[in-house]
Amino acid sequence: MDRFNVFAGAFVDRSGERRMDAAWLNSAVASPDSRFVPVHADKCLVIGDPPRIALLDRTDVADYLASGAETIFLGLFRDSPAFAVVIDADAEPPTAELGQYQDLRFIGTMLPADEANLAAHARALAIWHRSQLFCGTCGSPSKADAGGNLRRCENPDCGRSLFPRVDPAIIVLVENGDRCLLGRQASWPEARYSTIAGFVEPGESLEDAVRREVFEETNIHVGDVRYHSSQPWPFPSSLMLGFLAKATSGDIALNDGELEDARWFTREELGSDFPKLPFRISIARRLVDRWIADG
């Protein structure tokens, strides 16, 4: 089984100490050794077959930099400074002659693991910047700072620092003997089922969130909860925290109406035509595959 969940892995040296070094950042942006990941309409430029993330040099993005396109320092990637270049979504797709702009949700599993990690980082920060144009405290405009890794309120009487937001969410494979619990939302493709998931609430531990979400959605009580792995999920800004858990009850009821259906499935059923399993890009699929393999 793959070592990393898709989009995960410490492939980028984030070099946090460089973020406040304006002279170093300016030099890196101008360097022919630096690489740039364009983000246009929340999509990344993909080239080749099999697909790769386009790592452009400064000459490829010079026009966009000259026109004021925002750059975000991502860190050192393959020993070179790497920046996201955020292109206005209303503009024509830039450098389209080099490849196609693709949604990472659909191509993440086809990319090399390190490039998927870099692109997810770029996409998530590009979206965050667009959502934080104003200070949440005083309402004044904010501007990018620290190489694009934070925004700062422009009101001198406020000056609040705005940091990128990450929303923690649990996702859990619940087992009961030789069965596991999967549910489906009405908006999903026909026959698609997946593990139970939900956002962590304020003042709540991860284990408590697992037990609450499973009960709210399916009426199943959970006892033992074990951490499995995590996955950055830049759609737009979640961190999926994966767990395996054991049920202490078995009667399903859709308590909060969030799911259209929930059922217990055996390993044999998961190997058949029904249900359709979660997409391979997701940690949900890795949890299901782990459970099947452990049988």
C-alpha positions in Angstrom: 0.0 0.0 0.0 1.3 3.5 -0.8 3.2 5.2 2.0 1.4 8.5 1.7 -2.2 9.6 1.3 -2.7 11.6 -1.9 -1.6 15.2 -1.4 0.3 14.3 1.9 4.0 13.9 2.5 6.7 16.3 3.6 8.1 16.8 0.1 8.4 20.6 0.3 10.9 22.3 2.7 8.6 25.1 3.7 11.6 27.2 5.0 9.5 29.2 7.4 12.5 31.3 8.3 12.6 32.7 4.8 9.1 34.1 4.9 9.9 37.3 6.6 13.1 37.9 4.7 11.9 40.3 2.0 15.3 40.6 0.4 15.7 36.9 0.0 12.1 36.5 -1.4 12.6 39.3 -3.9 15.8 37.7 -5.0 14.2 34.2 -5.3 11.3 35.6 -7.4 13.8 37.0 -9.8 16.0 33.9 -9.9 16.2 31.8 -13.0 16.4 28.8 -10.7 13.0 29.3 -9.1 9.9 27.5 -10.2 6.3 28.7 -10.4 3.0 26.9 -10.1 0.3 28.9 -11.8 -3.2 28.6 -10.2 -6.1 29.8 -12.4 -9.7 29.4 -11.4 -8.6 27.0 -8.6 -7.0 24.7 -11.2 -3.3 23.9 -11.8 -1.5 23.6 -15.1 -0.8 20.0 -16.0 1.5 18.8 -18.8 2.6 15.6 -20.4 1.3 12.0 -20.4 1.4 10.7 -17.7 0.5 14.1 -16.3 2.9 16.3 -14.3 2.4 19.6 -12.7 3.9 22.4 -14.8 6.9 23.9 -12.9 7.5 27.1 -14.9 10.5 29.3 -14.9 10.4 33.0 -14.5 10.3 33.8 -18.2 7.1 31.8 -18.5 5.3 34.0 -15.9 7.1 37.3 -16.4 4.1 39.0 -17.9 1.8 37.9 -15.0 4.4 39.0 -12.4 4.7 42.4 -14.2 0.9 42.8 -14.1 0.8 42.3 -10.4 -0.2 38.7 -10.1 0.2 37.5 -6.5 3.0 35.2 -5.7 3.1 32.8 -2.7 6.3 31.3 -1.4 5.7 27.6 -1.0 9.2 26.6 0.1 12.1 24.8 -1.5 11.0 22.0 -3.9 13.7 19.8 -5.4 16.2 22.3 -3.9 14.7 25.3 -5.8 12.5 28.0 -4.5 8.9 27.4 -5.5 6.1 29.9 -5.7 2.4 29.8 -6.6 1.3 32.4 -9.1 -2.3 33.3 -8.6 -3.9 34.3 -11.9 -7.3 36.2 -12.0 -10.0 33.7 -12.7 -11.6 36.1 -15.2 -8.5 36.3 -17.3 -7.8 33.9 -20.2 -6.0 30.8 -19.0 -2.3 31.7 -19.0 0.3 29.6 -20.7 -2.4 27.3 -21.9 -0.3 26.3 -24.9 1.9 24.3 -22.5 -0.8 22.1 -21.2 -4.3 22.1 -19.6 -5.6 23.5 -16.3 -7.0 20.6 -14.3 -8.9 20.1 -11.1 -6.7 18.3 -8.6 -9.7 16.4 -7.4 -9.7 14.5 -10.6 -6.0 14.1 -11.4 -4.4 13.9 -7.9 -3.9 10.1 -8.1 -2.1 10.4 -11.5 0.5 12.9 -10.4 3.8 12.1 -8.8 3.3 12.2 -5.0 5.6 15.2 -4.5 4.0 17.2 -7.2 0.5 16.5 -5.9 1.7 17.7 -2.5 3.1 20.9 -4.0 0.0 21.6 -6.1 -2.4 21.0 -3.1 -0.3 23.5 -1.1 -0.5 26.1 -3.9 -4.3 25.6 -4.5 -5.2 25.8 -0.8 -3.3 29.1 -0.3 -4.6 30.7 -3.5 -8.2 30.0 -2.3 -7.5 31.2 1.2 -6.1 34.6 -0.1 -9.3 35.2 -2.1 -11.4 34.6 1.0 -9.4 37.0 3.3 -9.4 40.2 1.4 -10.7 42.1 4.5 -9.9 41.9 8.2 -12.5 40.0 10.2 -11.9 42.3 13.2 -12.3 45.8 11.8 -13.4 45.2 8.2 -10.4 47.0 6.6 -8.6 45.7 3.5 -5.8 43.2 4.1 -2.6 42.6 2.2 -0.4 39.6 1.7 2.7 39.4 3.8 5.4 36.8 4.8 5.7 35.7 1.2 2.0 35.1 1.0 1.9 32.9 4.0 -0.2 35.4 6.0 -2.3 38.5 5.4 -2.1 41.7 7.5 -4.8 44.2 8.2 -3.9 47.5 6.5 -5.6 49.6 9.3 -2.7 50.9 11.4 -5.0 50.9 14.5 -5.6 47.2 14.0 -2.8 45.6 12.1 -4.1 42.1 12.8 -2.3 39.1 11.3 -4.5 36.7 9.4 -3.2 33.2 9.1 -4.3 30.5 6.7 -7.2 28.5 8.0 -7.3 24.7 8.1 -10.6 23.0 9.1 -10.1 19.7 10.9 -12.5 16.9 10.0 -12.6 13.3 11.2 -13.2 10.4 8.8 -13.7 6.9 10.2 -14.1 3.3 9.2 -16.4 1.7 11.8 -16.3 -2.0 12.1 -18.6 -4.5 13.8 -17.1 -8.0 13.6 -17.0 -8.9 9.9 -18.9 -5.9 8.8 -18.1 -2.2 8.3 -20.3 0.8 8.2 -20.7 2.9 5.1 -23.1 5.7 4.2 -24.1 7.8 1.2 -25.3 11.3 0.5 -28.1 11.9 -2.0 -25.8 14.1 -4.2 -23.3 11.3 -4.8 -23.1 9.1 -7.9 -25.5 6.2 -7.9 -24.5 3.4 -5.5 -21.5 5.2 -4.1 -20.9 4.6 -0.4 -18.2 5.9 1.8 -16.9 6.1 5.4 -18.5 8.5 8.0 -17.0 12.0 8.2 -17.7 15.4 9.7 -16.0 18.5 11.0 -14.6 18.8 14.5 -16.5 21.2 16.7 -15.0 23.8 19.1 -14.1 22.3 22.5 -14.1 18.8 21.1 -11.4 16.2 21.0 -10.9 14.1 17.8 -12.1 10.9 19.5 -15.2 12.7 20.8 -15.8 14.0 17.3 -15.6 10.5 15.9 -18.2 9.2 18.4 -20.5 12.2 17.9 -20.5 12.2 14.1 -21.1 8.4 13.9 -24.0 8.6 16.3 -25.5 11.7 14.7 -25.4 10.3 11.2 -26.1 6.6 11.8 -27.3 6.0 15.5 -24.3 3.7 16.0 -22.4 3.9 19.3 -18.6 3.7 19.0 -16.1 2.4 21.7 -12.5 2.0 20.8 -11.1 4.7 18.4 -7.7 4.4 16.8 -5.9 6.9 14.7 -4.8 5.8 11.2 -3.4 8.7 9.1 -4.2 12.2 7.8 -4.7 13.8 4.5 -4.6 17.5 3.5 -7.8 18.1 1.4 -7.6 21.4 -0.4 -11.3 21.6 -1.4 -10.9 24.2 -0.1 -9.1 23.9 3.2 -9.7 20.7 5.2 -7.4 18.4 7.1 -8.9 14.9 7.0 -8.0 12.9 10.2 -8.6 9.2 9.6 -9.6 6.7 12.2 -10.6 3.1 12.7 -13.3 2.5 15.3 -15.2 -0.4 16.8 -19.0 -0.3 17.1 -20.8 -1.2 20.4 -24.2 -1.2 18.8 -25.7 -2.3 15.5 -29.1 -0.8 14.7 -28.8 2.0 12.1 -31.0 5.1 12.1 -30.4 8.3 10.1 -30.6 10.6 13.0 -29.7 14.0 11.5 -30.8 13.4 7.9 -27.4 14.1 6.4 -27.1 10.7 4.8 -29.6 9.2 2.4 -28.6 5.7 3.4 -26.2 3.8 5.7 -25.6 0.1 5.8 -23.3 -2.6 7.2 -21.2 -4.3 4.5 -19.1 -7.5 4.6 -15.7 -7.8 2.8 -17.3 -10.0 0.3 -19.9 -7.4 -0.6 -17.2 -4.7 -0.9 -15.6 -6.9 -3.5 -18.8 -7.1 -5.6 -20.5 -4.6 -8.0 -22.4 -3.0 -5.1 -21.5 -0.8 -3.4 -19.2 1.5 -5.4 -16.3 2.3 -3.2 -14.9 5.8 -2.5 -12.6 7.3 -5.1 -9.0 6.3 -4.8 -7.9 9.8 -4.2 -9.5 9.9 -0.8 -8.4 8.7 2.6 -11.8 7.1 2.8 -10.7 4.6 0.2 -7.5 3.9 2.0 -9.4 3.2 5.2 -11.7 0.8 3.3 -8.8 -0.9 1.6 -7.0 -1.3 4.9 -10.0 -2.9 6.5 -10.4 -5.4 3.6 -6.7 -6.3 3.7 -6.9 -7.0 7.4 -9.7 -9.5 7.0 
